[in-house]
Each structure stands twice: as structure tokens, then as C-alpha cells.
Amino acid sequence: MPKVTNLVRAVFTMLLFPALTFAGAAPRKLIPITTRSNEARALYLEGRALIDRLKATDANARMRAAVEKDPDFALAWLQLSNTSGTSKESFEALKHATALVGKVSEGERMLILAVDAGTRSLIAEQERLLTTLVRKYPDDARAHTQLGLHYFNRQDWVATVRELSRSIDLDPRYTIPYNQLGYAYRFQGKMVDAEKTFRRYSELLPSDPNPHDSYAELLMQLGRFDESIAEYRKALEIDPLFPSALVGIANDQVLQGKGEEARATLKEALRIARNDGEKRQAWYWIGQTWAHEGRWTQAIESIEEEKKIADAAGDLVSASRDLNLIGNLLLGADKPDEAARQFEAGVALVAKAGTSAEVKETARRNHLFDLARVALQKKDLATARARSRDYAAAVFARNVPLEVRQSHELAGMIAVQAEEWATAVNELALANQRNPRVLYLTGLAWQGKGDPARAREALKAAADFNQLDPVYAFVRTAARHALSLS
């Protein structure tokens, strides 16, 4: 799911099965699992199997039990972090894992430090650790998956396909690579390959919900909403507590213009939620249903409910994200001054949080992006350009791919407002092509440049994006309107 959760990170750091040997075959060297407790190891393996099936909530309970049996079990702390429902718990568990890297094997150390590097936006260091991991464990399917998912997050689809395909070659019955490989094919526009991969995934796990969930997302993107809902319902028949299926159904209903039905579906997700993370997810998507309808007050009220959960848990990082989203909703409502106050409050919360200096620096850096958009909303091009220059300087010093693309997006936004069409086209071409706002702005830029065919292509891609995306609600209506006029 594209909603910001720890599930993707849980997939990213799934660890290795004990070595298997076959008659006449040399044993493969796999990453060890260091623990002094057989009970803790058994719990960890149960939890890891659940993570393989993308059941993070169930896995979290096993990992918590594992660290209770062995408080020095570094990999269990890592997976507790990755399956946590809140940012606070995730950061705290990761601190435990990193504190134990001196007591584990080299492979375990590299896995833990790679995750830690990712949370600190040290992307080059993360890649160095994971490429070293693969060199040391070249026959390990899961090691290749770790590197493949790193490339996935960088949107390097060719490298992603290479590493995940290698993982499948090494262990054709290891299921996670099929899921992520299907998404990589989707994002390359290779829908036939994606569908074939998801079907193979389903064959390997016929009694698991996630293959149906993943295939349903593909059908949603293709605009086959009723078929998508049917696949999500198959997932729920297998596991009625599989929350992402309800989120998917709600998004299909929104795209069909059935907002009230979508909210009823998400209220059911809220009713069955088992932890704070699942409750927050339900409120987040309820807010998105209102945003799709341009009903900003109701959307903000939903995110305020989400924030109450973070406040009660003392989870300052999650609460800061809620404030940032409220700021974005206020921009949608054309209230830039109120939005700026929310953005400022969000950064202030991160500054108080017990997290790393790099996380706090990332928040301050990306605050410049938000301030520039506030200035744009107020038609203050001079301030927007100044904040954009500041942001670009900070971003390129760090060279985080996501932020580099976002810097180009911001430059493209400014160029569109300034009617600098050639600059807008060039900047937006360097931005995130999986962001529907970038696609929408690209359509406007081509319109301004006098190329109606390319404009229509980009506007249609934005209007029919049909994916679980946090930005889509902010641009879908505008893109559809612009498309109707093109």
C-alpha cells in the first residue's frame, strides 16, 4: 500500500530462511540468526513467515514476544521496528537493534545498519551496505530482495527487476519478490507482465489474501473497478482482518463516485482495527475520500481524529505528519496562511521528538518545499523562487533521489505559475513521474507551450491515475476538468 506505513519497510528487511541443503548440492551461505534462546528463534521464524504474507500486525506480536524471551535478539528488534503501527515504537525498536550490532554476525549488522541508514536518508550508505550484502551472500534469495527493494524505492525499475528476478531464480517458492516484481512491472507500464507475475504469486499462496489485494490494485489502475472490488473481497474472504483490502475497496468506490459507500467501508476498517496503526490508516483514508470531493473541512476533521491517536501515544513524529497533511488540505481549501501555521507546528513537533538528528534535518529541509508552495498559493513568486533555491541547495547536498525529484517538481510548479512553459516542461520531466500532480502540471505546461496532443496525454494520465496515492485527491478533479476542455 502506498499509504505511509512500516509494512513496506517490513518487506524490505525480511530476513533469511535457515540454509537448505539438497543431495549433491553444496550448502548455501545464508545470513545467520543470532539469539541465545530457541524459544525466541521459533517466535521470530513464525513472525517472519507472517511478514512474508504481509501480515505485519500479527507478526508484530511474535517479534515482541521474541525480544521478551531474548532482549539481545537484534533481528527481532529490527522486525519489531518494521512491523510497528506507530513511528514512536518503530524508532525505539530500531534503536535497540542498532545498539546490538556489535553482538551479531556481519550479515545481520549490514541489514540493521541498512535500515537505519534509510531512516536517516543516507541513501548512498544504504546502497553500499546492501550491495556488499549481496556480494557476501550471492546465493541468498532474500539478500537480493533487499537490494531489489532498495532500487524499487529509488524508482530504478530495471535494477529492481534484475535483483528480484535473481531472487526468484534462486528460490522460486519465495513469494515476496513476485509481489514487488509485479508492482515494478506495473510502474514500467508492462501490464501483461504484471498480471502474469501476480497470478503466479497467487498460485504460490492460494490461501493468502495479499495476492488478491495486489492484483486488485492492478485492476484499479486499469479502471476495472468492479473486478478490482471482487478481488479485494476474495482477500477478505480469506482474512476478514486484512485492512488493506478494505482501503482498496474504498478507493475503488471513490473512483466510481460513491463517496458515502467508501466512508462506510472505511468505518468498517476502523471497527475491526487491532492497533493504533490500523486505526490511523482508516482515518487517513476517510480524510482522502472527503478530499476527492473537495470537502476540505470534513477531510481536516478526519485527520484530526487520526492525530488524536498519535497524541494519546505520545508519538510526535506521526502527529507531525498529521499536521503536515492538514496543512496540505488547507492549501486545497485556499487557506495558505492557516496552512503555513500547520506546517510550522509540524516541524516544531519533530524537533521535540526523540529521533535522530538526520530525521529532524529532513523535516527542516522539506519544510522549505512547503513554504514555497504557501508562497505560490499567495501568488508571491519572488518568495517561492527564494524558497525553491534554498530547498534545491539543501536537497542536492544530500542527494536523496525522492527529494531531488521533488525539487524539480517545485521548480516546475513555479514555472507553470510564471507561464515559463519551456522551463516547466524541462523541470517536470525530471520530477517523479509516478506523482499525479506532476502529470497534471505537465499537461498544463504542454498546453501553455502549444502542444495539445502532449497536453491531453499528460492530463489523461493524471485524471485516470487510479492508484492509491496521497496526492491524487488533490489533483484528480482539476485534471478531469482540464482534460474536458482540451
Buried (B, 14 or more C-beta within 10 A) or exposed (E): BBBBBBBBBBBBBBBBBEEEEEEEEEEBEBBBBBBEBEEBBBBBBBBBBBBBBBBBBBBBBBBBBBBBBBEBBBBBBBBBBBBBBBBBBBBBBBBBBBEBBEEBBBBBBBBBBBBBBBBBBBBEBBBBBBEBBBEBBEBBBBBBBBBBBBBBBBBBBEBBBBBBBBBBEBBEEBBBBBBBBBBBBBBBEBEEBBBEBBBBBBEBBEEBBBBBBBBBBBBBBBEBBEBBBBBBBBBBEBBEBBBBBBBBBBBBBBBEEBBEBBBEBBEBBBEEBBBBBBBBBBBBBBBBBBBBBEBBEBBBBBBBBBBBBBBEBEBBBBBBBBBBBBBBBBBBBEBBEBBBBBBBBBBEBBEEBEBBEBBBBBBEBBBBBBBBBBBBBBEBBEBBBBBBBBBBEBBEEBEBBBBBBBBBBBBBBBBBBBEBBEBBBBBBEBBBBBBBBBBBBBBBBBBBBEBEEBBBBBBBBBBBBBBBBBBBBBBBBBBBEBBEEB
